[in-house]
């Protein structure tokens, strides 16, 4: 099968990292090309792409409306003559003129506009939450194929008895309106002032526009010494160090999937998520992880306290969560399901 993936930019992010995993496995048995439309890409990320994948750089200035980029993109598609065109942005269908081809799009989040969906052969949703959102607004063939991780690369936690500070991690863009870092900071405030628990710390891994606001919030609430902003870390670092933490908390306000939750489970960490959206789906609605009421920092604090107090009793849910991730969220399973969808 001849497959071409098209994405606007190729910088460090969950969707881009996932795309590297997909194409590096697809190329084992298929001809695979990657077209990057914008002159915006991370060289290190690009270096991780298998040498057998054909990489084409269109070089468009981001957000440019120049017709030359559309012509160049479609000329490359004409030369490749793919069986499958796989898009990774909802506006890309307007740039692709080969409407007779099988054109697929992966929806990575909730509430994505379906303006150009009529040009698609089908949509791949990364969770049931995303699929339900799509089919409520658009009559198009939609498959749920959850994101996958290379579970063999994740170092697992081996001791579940805490000593010293109770360490919480969240890996996400620092955008509190979506990822909810402020909820977790306020929960730490409740633990400290209302419950007398001040040996809990949080490491935020990621970058984003909310960092200054969240630093200011931490200082205002008097918990700045318990909140650490670690910046952007590569996946190898994260996979090596997840095991050093006691809890993964992902308090996102809305999330189509939440791959980081599955990664935490693969490291054999207990995970704490809101009882909504993709993260709640990943933990089997409480079967493989712990939930708190969405937007409720007090309930989040209470659940952290409960996890901390009963930590040694969590092994059964941790083990079942680990096995669940191995079974359902592996990269190999995801790539197999993509090929099945293409052939439908």
ABEGO torsion letter per residue (X at the ends): XBBBBBBABBBBBAAAAAAAAAAAAAAAABBBBBBBABBBBBAAAAAABBAABBBBBAGBBBGBABAAAAAAAAAAAAAAGBABBBBABAAAAAABABAABBBBBBBABBGBBAAAAAABABBBBABAAAAAAAAAABBBBBBBBBBBBBAAABBBBABABBBEBBBBBBBBBBBAAAAGAAAAAAAAAAAAAAAGBAABBBBBBEBEAAAAAAAAAAAAAGAAAABBBAEBBBAAAAAAAAAABABBBBABABBABGAAAAAAAAAGBBBBBBBBEAAAAAAGGGAABBBBBBGBAAAAAAAAAAAAAAAAAAAAAAAAAAAAAAAAABAAAAAAAAAAAAAX
